[in-house]
Amino acid sequence: MADNMRDRLVWVELPATELDRARKFYETVLETSLIEDNQGSQTIQMIPSKNEAMCGHLYEGRPATAGDGPTPHFSVGGTLPDARDRVASAGGEVVSDIIPLPVGAFFYAKDTEGNSIAIFRYSD
């Protein structure tokens, strides 16, 4: 194994049929501001992560059909019940109960575009 091993997932790209609606959803659920980037061939909304890094972006595109595509897991602060409320109030759909893990817990949801996501909270 390489001695410079880091997180296996380094980036996620999430398609959105309505980019502004998707931006508002992720800003509400993740309690952060996304960063608009117009430098490429299309406008994207960058998802910030720890230490001013970026973990992915939203772009104008067609989401996978229901049950298809990947499910990125996003870490949040606060409580998972509060995060479930934010998903619903931002127009998303909570699709599972909270699932406990040894290092935390998470739940599955769909964003406003129909993308499958999971919201994760580390144990204290």
Sequence and secondary structure as in RCSB ss.txt:
>XXXX:A:sequence
MADNMRDRLVWVELPATELDRARKFYETVLETSLIEDNQGSQTIQMIPSKNEAMCGHLYEGRPATAGDGPTPHFS
VGGTLPDARDRVASAGGEVVSDIIPLPVGAFFYAKDTEGNSIAIFRYSD
>XXXX:A:secstr
  TT   S   EEEEESSHHHHHHHHHHHHTS  EEE SSSS EEEEE GGG EEEEEEES    TT S   EEE
 SS HHHHHHHHHHTT EE S  EEETTEEEEEEE TTS EEEEEEE  
